[in-house]
């Protein structure tokens, strides 16, 4: 049974074991990294997706054990061009010092080619990036401001089976207004808060065995109403709280369980997502522009851009109809 947590709780007990798994509408899970037995088993990542009708920008900074990585993807949905790069810094040994909370703290990755900074103030978030020789001799420049528009987010703590100290902690923070500028080679994208949305995918986890993680995301406006979707899984035991949910006008609604049907080895093929007997039925179809699949593999992660069609039935309320709604799929080994 899903366990909704309404007050602040600690991820670990004093002996370092995971306690109080479940989900919340607020960032209530306090992560004390000093209680981790082996800090080099900890994976930490902050990932943003910023998108409007023309362009999708995926940015991620991650620290995985002793190494750290930075990823940038710029997908132009008009021309069908995708530029991307992932750089890894070996033997960084936690020098990024990523924050234990999604509510505050900055994240910065720098080396000779790239400087990427995620700044979090009391009122707004800022993304700044300068990437020399980013892709195909193009330079990348980003300066974006993000503004929160909702009071709720999806926060979930999932324990790992047969590992009392293993955990997966996530915050999905959708529906941020994005404004600013992105330059990639000769292309320039002026982002307006009226038409551009962004979300944060904040993850911290410690697992011993390799797992295949998958996630479907959408963050858009349908018939004048803010709509966001997160259908994800593959890590740990989600019986107390899963990542599966949707947002409508800033309020989160949970799915008890979701079934995903597709082939990870065929990124060009559709995926079907269902919940309950008729609570939800969605089909994700990959986007193809100028004969090219809008898909990119960066490191261990595959990102596929596409469209969603289908419906979500709400009890005693009008159902949500999705007609070619922008979305993207992620696959990764963790």
N, C-alpha and C positions, 0 to 999 in steps of 0.2 A: 504494500500500500504506500502511495506517495505521502511523504512526511513533510508538510510545510512548516518551516521554522520562521518564527516571527520576532525573536529576540537574538541579540548577538551571542554567538557561541564560539568556542575554540575548536580548531580543526583537530588538535591533539590533546590527549590527556597528558598529565605530567610525565608519564613514562614513554611518551612518544607514540602511543597507539591512537588510531583514528577513532573519533567519537562523534556522535550526533550527525550521521549522514542524512541528507534530505535536500530540499530546495527552498528558496526564498525569493521574495519579490525585491528584497534589498540586499546590499552587500553586508551580510551579517557574519560571515565566516572569518575568524581571525587566525591567520597563519603565522605561527611562530617557527621560523626556519631554524632556530637554535635547537629545537627538539628533534630535528632530523638526524638519524643515526649516521647516514652517509649523504652529505650534501651533494656529492658528485653524481648521485642517482636522480637528482632533482632536475626536471625540465621546466623552464619558465619561458613563456612567450606572450608578447603583446602584438596583436595583428589587427589592422584596420582595413576595411573595405569602404572606399569612397566612390560614389557612382551617380551619374545622371544619364540622360538618354544617349549621350555621345560617347562617354568614356567611363571605364571602370579602373580604379587604381587600388591595387592590393599592396600593402606595406607590412612587413613583419620584422621584428627583432626578437631573437630567441637565444637562450642560453641552455645548452643541453649537456649536463655534466661538466666536462672540462673544456668544451668547445663552445663557440658562439657563432651565430649566423645572422645575416641581414638579407632580406629579399624584397625586391620591388618588381611589380608587374604593371604595365600600362597597356590596357586593351581598348583599342579604338573600334567601337561598334559600327561606325560609318564606313571606314576603309577596310576593316577586317585585320588591321595590323596589331600584333602583340609583341611588345618589347619587354624583356625581363632579364633579371640577373640575380643570382644568389652568390654571396661571398661568405666564406667560412674563415673564422679566426681560430686557429688551432691553439690548444694549450692556454686558453685565456683564464681558466681556473676561477671563474666567478667574478672576474674583474668588472663586469658590467653592473654588478650589484643591483639587480632588478628588484623593484619594490615588492614587498609582501602583501600589498593591498592595491586594489584597482582604484581606490578612491583618491589616492594622492601618490606623489613621487614621479620622477622623470626617468626616462629610458633613453640612453645615448649609445650609439655604435659609431666608432670612428676608426678609420685606417687611412692609408695613403690615397685611396680612390673614393671613399664615401664617408659622408657624415650624415647620420640620420638621428633625429631627436624627436621624441614624443614628450611634450610638456603638459603637465596637468596642474592648472591653477584652481582656485576655489570656484570660479565662475565658468571658465572655458578651457578647452584643450587646444593645443597647437601642434602641428606636424611640420617639421622643416627637414629638408633633405637636399644635399648637393652630391651628385654621383657623376664622377668623371669617367668618360668612356663607358657609359652605362651599358649600351647594346648597339652593335653595328656602328661604332664610333660616334654614337649619339651621347650627348650629356643630358642629365636629368636634373631638373630644378623643381622643388616643391615648397610651397608656403601656403598652408591651409589652417584655417581656424574652424573649430568644431564647437557647437553649442548644444547642450542637452535640451531636449524638448519633453521628456517624460520623467515621471517620478519612479517608475518601476523598471526593473531589469530582471533577467533570469540569472539566478545564482544557484549553483548546485555543487554539493560535495558527495562524491561517489567513492565508496570503499573498493578495494581490490580483493578479490576472492583469494583465500589461503595466504593472505599477507596482511597482518593486522596493522602494519605501519605504512602500507601502500595506499595511495589516495589519488583522486582526480578532482581538482577544484577549478571551476569555470565561472566566468561572468560574461554573459552576452548582453551588451548594452547597445540597443538599436536606436534608430530614429533621431540621430543627431543631425542638425543642419550643418552643412559644410559650405564654406566660401573660401576663395583664394585663387591661386594660379598654379598651373603645372605646365612646365615646358619640357618637351622630350624631342631632342633634335630640332627640326624646323617646325614641329607642331606645338601649338599653344592652346591650352584649355583654361578658360575663365569660368570658375565654378561659382554659382550663385546659390545662396541659402534658400531661395524660393524653389529651386528645382533639384538641388543636389543633396543627397542623404548619405549618411555614414554610420557604420557600427563598429564597435570594439569587440573582439573575441579575445578575452583574457584567460590564459590557462596556466595552471601550475599543477604538476603531477609527479609522482614517483612510482614507477612500475619496474618489475624485474624481468618479465617476459615480454617479447615483442607482440604488439596487438595492432590490428588493422582498424584505423579510425576513419569514419565517414561522416560527412555533414552536408546538409542542404540548407542554404541561407537565401533569404529574400528580404529586402528592406525598401519599401516603395510606398506609393499612394494609390489606393483603389477607390474610385468614385468619391474623391475628396477626403477619404479617411486614411490615416496612417496605418500601414500594415507591415508587419515584420514576421518572419518565420525562421525557426531553428529546429531542424530535425536531425539529430546527431546521436551517435553511439559507437560502441565497439570497445570501450574501456570500462572495466570494472563491473560491479553489480549495481544496476540502476533501480533495484526494486524499491528503494526508499525515496528516490528522486531521480528523474531522467532529465535530459536536455530538451526533450520534445515539447515544443510549445509554439504558440503564435501570439502576436500582439495586435490589438485593434484599438486605435486611439489611445495608445499608451498603457493599456491594461493587458497583463499577461494572462493567457489561458493555457492550461496544461492538457496534454494528451497522456492517457494512461499508458498506452503502448502504440508503437508505430512499426509497420512492416515495410521494408524496402526491398524491391525486386529489380535487379539489374546485373550488369556484368562489368566489374571493375577493369577487366582487360580490354573492354571495348568502349572507350570514351566517346565514340561517335553514336552510340546507341542510347535510346531513351531509358529512363528509370521511372518506376511506378511506386508511389508511397500511399499506403492505406492505414486507417486507424479505425478500430471497432468494426461494427457491422456496416455502418454507413456514415461514420463521423467525419471521414475525410477520404478523398481520392484525388491524388495529384499525379500528373505526368510531367516529368522534366525532360525536355528535348534540347540537346546540345545545339548551340548556335553555329551556323555555317555562313561565312561571308566570303564572297569572291572565290568560292570553292575551297576555302580553308576552314578547318575546324577551330573554333575559338577555345583553345585548350593549351595549357602550358604546364610542364613539369619543372619544378624548381626544388632541387635537393630531393628529399623524400616525399614531397607533397605534389599532388596533381590537382590542378584547378581547372574546372570546365565551366565556361559561361554558357547560359542558355535561357530558356523560357519555361514558365510553369503554366499548365492549364488544368482546370479541375474545380473542385469545390471543397469547402469546409462547412459542415452542418453544425449550427449552434442550437442548443436546446431552447425551444419556445421563442427563437428569434430568427430573423431572416438569414439565410445561409450566405456565405461569402463565395462569390464566383470569381475565379481567376482565369483570365483570358490573355495568354501570352505575357505573363508578368515576368519581369527580369529576375533572374536568380543565378546562383552558381553552386556547383558541387565541389567538395574537397575530399580527397583521399590521401591518407598518409600512414606510414608505419611508425608507431611510437613505442 
